[in-house]
Amino acid sequence: MGVTYNPFTLEGKTILVTGASSGIGKATALECAKMGAKLVITGRDEIRLNEVYNSLEGEGHIQIIADLSIDEDIQRLAKEVPVLNGCVNNAGYNIMSVIQFIKKDDLERIMNVNLAAPIILTQMLVKNKKMAKDSSIVFTSSISARGRNSVGNSMYSATKGGLSSFMKNAALELAAKRIRCNAVLPGMVETPLKEGKSNITEEQWEINRQLYPLKRFGKPEEIAFGIIYLLSDASAWVTGTELIIDGGMTR
């Protein structure tokens, strides 16, 4: 029997996933391991991160506890990781607030985690020569970066719009180093980030769900599959692209 052809394989690749202790990050780590990658997973919740680590298929994985809102943790992470073939800047944070009640402390927190952290981590990985030639950096953005906004979500939308813009600049600048940069833009996904929006009733969620042509929210693994495509050699001629995965909401 011949070798199975799979252009999406991640065998032989070492992939860093931030925010890997839950949601899209967890699903991405688990699915990348199934595709043959060696994972470096990071998150700030040691117990949940360890649970993900113990669930990874294969061997040679690494876990590093880090809070990406802390500069020293970003620096330590960038130094401790091995040379990478892929990096998934996925860690995210949200605080819902209508504009008149925005607090500067909340704005700084969400900007630090969603925008500053992936920018600085990317900068440090490149500066420390931790991204191999022909490697891939994927950013988890959002359809809110493309104008799919909602009341109370202005801070989050602003950070994701900035992240998508940074990705496009990074794709241009890092092409000379043969490092590709792309982003996935999910719609609403069934993750703890959604569940944390306790001020929204189930009836309101159902109204929102019906706005999606496929009449449901996404699953974390469905976003992970898009990320795997962008990490794999199947996307070797893809850089500077926003991959929308939203059940038809953006059209």
N, C-alpha and C positions, 0 to 999 in steps of 0.2 A: 504493500500500500504506500503511495507517495506521500510526501510531506504536505500537510494541509496549508493551502495558500491563504494568508491573512495579512493584508496590507496595513491593518490597524493594530498589529501586535506591538506590545511595549517591551518585549523580551530584550534584555541587555540594556535597558534604560533605567536610570535612577531618577526618581521624581519626588520633588518636594511639594507637599500639600499643606497650606496654612488653614487654620480653622477646621482641622480634621476631626475634631471630637464630636461633631454633630452635623446634621443637615446635609447640604450639598458636599461639603468637605469630607464628611465621613463616607458618603456614597462614592465619591470620587476615589478616595483611597482604597476602598474595598474593591471597586471595579478595576482600578489600575493594577492592583495585585493579581486579580484574576487574569488580566491580560499579560502577565509575566514581568511587570515592573518590580524593581526594588523601591520601596517607599521610605521617604523621610517624612514623618508626620509631626505636626506641631500644633499646639493649642495651649490654653491656659488652665484647663480643667484636667488635672493629673489623673483622676479616677476615670473619667469618661475617655480620655485619650488612651489610657492603658487598655480599656475595654476594646477600643478600635484596633489597637496594636495586636492584641491577642486574637482578633478575628481575621487578620490579614492572611491570605493564602501565600504560600511560598516562604522563602527564608531570606535573611540578610536585611531585614527592615530595621529602621531606627526611629525612635521617638524622642523628641526634644520639647520639654515644657518651656513655653515662652508666651509672654503677654505682649502682643505687638503694639500696644499703646505705650509701651515703655521703651525708650530709645536703646537702653543698655541691652534689653532682651533681643532687639532686632540685630544689634551688632554681634552679640554672642551667637545667635542663630546663624548669621552669615558666615561666621568663622568656623562653627562646628560642623556644618553640612559638608559632605563630600562634593566632588565635582558632579554637577547635575546635567542631565539631558532634558529635564523639564521642570518647570516651576508653576504651580497653580496658586496664584495670589487670590485666595478665596475668603479669608477671614472677613467677617462683616458684622455690623452693629447697627441697630436702629432705635431711634427714640421718636415716637409719634408726638407731634405738637402742631397746633395751628399757629400761624405766623405771629400773631400778637402775643403769644405766650412762650415764644422761643427764649431759651436761656443760653447765655454765652457759654457756660460750662458744658451744657449738653451739646452745643454746636461744636465746641472744641473736641469733645470726646468722640463724636461720630466722625468728624473730619480726620482725627488722628488715626482711628482704626481703619476707616474705609478708603481713605485717600493718601494720607501721609505715609502710613505704614507700608503699603505695597510699593509706593514710589521709592522710599528709602531702602526697602529690602531689595528691590530690583537694582538700584544704584550700587548697593554694597556687594551683591552677588556678582555683578559685572566687574566692579572695581577689584574685587578679590579673586577674579578669574575663576569663579565657581560655576559659570555656565559654559558647557562644552560647545565646540563648533557644531553647527547644525542642531542646536537645541531649540526648545520652544517654551515661551512664557505665556501663560493663559491667565487672564484677569476675569474674575466673576463680577460683571457689571449688572445691569438690570434694564428692563424695557422702560423704566422710569427715566433712564438716560436719554431716551428717544421721544420724550414727550407724553408717555403714558403715565400721567400723574394722578394723584388722589389727595384729598384734603388731609392735612396733617403730616404729609410725607415730604415736605419741601427740603428739609435738611438731608435726608437720605437721597433724594433725587439729585440734589446738587453734588453730593459726593460721587455718585455713580456717573453723572455727566462728566465730571472732572476726570474720573478714572478712565472712561472711554477715550477722552481726548488725550490723556497721557499715553495710553496704549498706542494710539496712532502715531504720536511723535516718537515713541520708543521703537516702533516697527521701522520707522525711517532711519533713525540713528543707529540702531543695532544691526541693521541688515548687513553692514560692512563686516561685522563680526560673525555673520551667519547665525544670528539669533533671531528667531521669528517671534512676533508678539501679536496676539489676538485676544478677543474677549468673547465670552458667552453672555447673552442678555436674556436671562430667564424672566418669564412672567411669574405669577404667583405660584409658589411651590409649597407643598405640604412639609414644612420644616418647623423646628422650634421657634424660628424667627417669626413665622406667621402666628404660631400659638401664643407668642408673647404679647400679641396685640389684643389684650383682654378686654379693651374698651369697645371692641367690635362684636356685635351679637351674631349668632349663627344665622339669623334671618338676613342680616347685612352681608355675611359671607356668601350666602346662597344667591343673593341678587348679583354680587360680583362674579360669582362662578358662572352664572348664565350669560355674562357678557363675552365669555370665551366661546368661540365657535365649536370647540370640542366638548363644551359643557362640563369641564372639570379643571381642577388645578393640576399642576405638574407633579411628578414624583422626583425625588432627589436623584435617583439613578438615571432618569431621562436627561437630566442636565449633565450628569457624569459622562454619559455616552458621547455627548457633543464635545466635552473637554478632552476625552480620549482621542477623538478624531483629530483635534488640534495639536495634541501631544505626539501623535503618531506620524510616521513617514508618509502616510496617505495624504497628509496636508502639507507636504514639503514645499509646495509653491503657493502657500497661503500665508500671508502676513498683513497686518493692518486691518483685519476684517472683524466685524461684529456679527457673531452668529446668534440670531434671534431664535429662542426656543420658548414659545409661549402659547402653544395650542391655537394659533391663528389670531391672537388678539391684535398684533401689529400687522397691518396689511394695507 
